[in-house]
Amino acid sequence: MYSWIWRHLPGNGWVRALLSLVLITAVVYVLFQYVFPWAEPLLPFNDVTVDNQ
């Protein structure tokens, strides 16, 4: 998959590396801004069973 993306990016090696960094940054931004907040209520990490008795 990564080699397919690398082959289809335009430019020489430096331009491809820069575009790869931009694409990675965009994916991380979308994940943190939209996907993770949407999925957070669906995850069971806040379901604790410890009582203060």
Phi, psi and omega in degrees: 000315182292324178292326177296316178297316182299319180292332184266356174283141180280160172096184179276191184298319181291320179293319178296319179297317178295316178295324177297317177297320178295317179295318178296318178297319179295319179294316178297318178299313180297319178298312183287329183273329188237312188285309182296316176297327178292319185277343186301316178293340181277346183270146185272021186287339180264004179271089180261153181242017180269127178257158177261063181261000000 
